[in-house]
Amino acid sequence: MTRRHELQRQRASLDNIGELMGAMKNIALLECRRIAAFIEAQDSATATIEAAFADFAHDHAAELPSEPAPHEVWLLIGSERGLCGDLNPRLAEHAAAQPPAAERQVLLVGSRLADRWTAPVTATLPGAQFAEEVQSVLLNLLATLVPLLDRPDGTPVGLHLFYLGESGLVQRQLLPIPKITAQAVHRSHPVLLYLPPRDYLKVLLQQWLYAAIGSALYDALLHENQMRLEHMEQARQRIDDRVAALTNQANIARQEEITQEIELIQLSVAMDDPG
């Protein structure tokens, strides 16, 4: 095989890889658009629950826990698939750098994140690969999480959420009292409750967890696909640059072959010339 044929073979191989990456890029782009539609509906539900909590906290502040939670549960949402840059290493390094706690349990979502986590872990759960899988992942996650939050002695548990979202690295406290930005509506009288305040707070926090963690799963999956899209674009550009370089080298090799063929013809003519 001549050098030119070897260069052409390498170029053909890179072309095939480039087509595969182009398909993966299109899938990631389509998934980003689909997840964005889910996020819009999820954010609307979360905002409604946050507004209800803000009103409750304003009217029944005495019912809210005031002491810091002696026990902590960390929930880290990484990726189930690869090809998303440094998402999982960044998340693992950030969480590992946090101050130590007397008692802490860790839940990891995403097998790729679990590969990067070196500290003790309570449970590792599979993450969502596509938007349709988020709800099943959420139900599985809550089934594992809720028993960790319900301690026999009744002491409050702090739940802290970590993930990489569209706005960057997110670290949020969900329990015992969620940190929200919603403002209470000022009324002349407190909101009338049909349940005792403590029972209402328990139900409200259950709804809050479902909505807040669901929003985080969608946000994390969107950012994962955005990073995968960026990764594919960079990889495709490197392949295109390499294909262009191989094409140029193949053209040079062909020119060298033509030059050699011309020289051989001229040499043959000179040898055949009797003069």
HUDA-V859258 format. One record per pair of residues at least 4 apart in sequence whose C-alpha atoms are under 6 Angstrom apart, sorted by sequence separation. I is the first residue (numbers start at 1). J is the second residue. If there is no record, write none. Layout:
i: {I & I}
j: {J & J}
This chain:
i: {14 & 21 & 39 & 53 & 56 & 57 & 86 & 89 & 137 & 142 & 164 & 174 & 208 & 209 & 210 & 216 & 225 & 227 & 232 & 246 & 128 & 164 & 173 & 195 & 128 & 164 & 163 & 149 & 162 & 162 & 78 & 161 & 161 & 160 & 160 & 159 & 160 & 106 & 107 & 109 & 159 & 106 & 107 & 108 & 109 & 110 & 159 & 105 & 107 & 109 & 110 & 158 & 109 & 158 & 88 & 92 & 80 & 73 & 78 & 79 & 80 & 71 & 72 & 73 & 74 & 75 & 76 & 77 & 78 & 80 & 73 & 79 & 78 & 80 & 165 & 165 & 164 & 166 & 165 & 72 & 74 & 71 & 72 & 73 & 74 & 75 & 76 & 77 & 69 & 72 & 76 & 69 & 69 & 35 & 54 & 55 & 54 & 51 & 59 & 84 & 84 & 84 & 83 & 46 & 42 & 32 & 28 & 28 & 25 & 25 & 18 & 11 & 7 & 4 & 4}
j: {18 & 25 & 43 & 57 & 60 & 61 & 90 & 93 & 141 & 146 & 168 & 178 & 212 & 213 & 214 & 220 & 229 & 231 & 236 & 250 & 133 & 169 & 178 & 200 & 134 & 170 & 170 & 157 & 170 & 171 & 88 & 171 & 172 & 172 & 173 & 173 & 174 & 121 & 122 & 124 & 174 & 122 & 123 & 124 & 125 & 126 & 175 & 122 & 124 & 126 & 127 & 175 & 127 & 176 & 113 & 117 & 110 & 104 & 109 & 110 & 111 & 103 & 104 & 105 & 106 & 107 & 108 & 109 & 110 & 112 & 106 & 112 & 113 & 127 & 219 & 220 & 220 & 223 & 223 & 157 & 159 & 157 & 158 & 159 & 160 & 161 & 162 & 163 & 156 & 159 & 163 & 157 & 158 & 131 & 183 & 184 & 184 & 182 & 190 & 224 & 227 & 228 & 228 & 211 & 215 & 222 & 225 & 229 & 229 & 232 & 236 & 243 & 250 & 250 & 253}
